[in-house]
Amino acid sequence: SRALLTHFVRVHLRGPEQEVWARLSGLGYNFRVQQREIEEIPWGITDLTEQVKDGIRIARVLDLWTAATETTAILPTMQRAQTPSQEVDNWKKICTHLKQHCNLDLELRGFKADR
């Protein structure tokens, strides 16, 4: 990510950040960072009940737990939930993933998408 490149520049190279990027560009290095919004989520937890509601952090834990590859990872299929129905969709994806990759068959009960 751009944050990683910026950190590397600060730690290992001298000069103002803009100057370093300009020097690297002058040497023929081009940096293109493409990052989805979901990858920008701060992963620290400060309010567990609120932050696991949309399923994003649980999906990240599942990907780490199952050593997911690009083709088996669940996180890229998720979206930041803006509505209760999107939260339910994310949790359906988690249940499907658990069934397919962890041999756990869970049902969603008590979810109401029309809060």
N, C-alpha and C positions, 0 to 999 in steps of 0.2 A: 504494500500500500504506500501511498505518498507519505504517510506518517512515518513508516519504517525508513524510507529513503531519507527523509528530513532528519530523523534521529541519527542515521549513519553519517550524514554530512556534518551534523553538529559535533559528533563525537570524534570522527576520524579526519576531518578536513578543516583547514583554517580559512578564515575570512567570513564576511557576511554571507548569509544563506543565498541571497539573490546572486551575489558575485560567484559563488561556487556553482550554482546551477548554470549560470551563463558560461563559466569556464568549461564545464562538462559538455554543454551544448556546442561550444566552439570546438571541442575535440571530437565532435561527431556523435556524441551520445544523445539519444532521444529517449525521454521517459514518458510513457503513456500509462496512466493508471486508470483502470476501469474497475470500479467498485460499486456493488449494489448497496442500497440503503441498509439492508439487513446486516451487512458486514460492518457497518459503522456503530452498531449497538454496543454500548459499554457493558461488558459482561459481569461486572461486580454487582452483587445483590445488596440492596439497601432495604427493600420492602418485599419480602418473599411472596406474600399473597398477591400483591399487585403485579409483580414482575414475572410470575410464572403463568399468569392468567391467559396470555395469548399463545403459550406453548413454545415460543421461540427459544428460550433458554433450555427448556427440556429437550428440544430437538438438537441443540448444540451438544448437550451432555450425551445424548444417544449417539450422535456422530462420533464423539470422542470415545465413548464406551465400546462401541462396536468397531472401532478403527475403520470408519467408513472411507470409501474412496469417492472419487468424483461421481461415479455412476451409482453408488449405493447411499450417498449422503442424503439425509432428509432436509437439512437446513436450506439448501438452494430451492426447495419446492415451497418453502414457507413464505408468508408475507406478513409484514407488520400489521396487526389487526387494528383497524380503525372502528370497526363495528362488532357487536356481539356475534353476528353470524360469521364474520371472518375468524373470530376466536374459535368458534365451533368447527369451522373448516380446518383450521390448523390442528386442532385436537383429533379430528377424524384422520388426518394424515399421520399423526403420531400413532394412533391405534393401528392403522393399516401397516405402518412401518414395523411396529412391535410384533405384529402377527407374521409378517413376511420374513423378518430378519432375526427375530429373537424367540420365535415360536410361542409368543404370548398372545392370547386371544382376549382382548378387553372390549367392553361395551361402554359407550358413552351414555350415562344416565344422569338425569337431572339438569342437563344443559338446556337452556332456553335462549334461542337466538333473538327473541323479540322482547328483550328487557325494557 
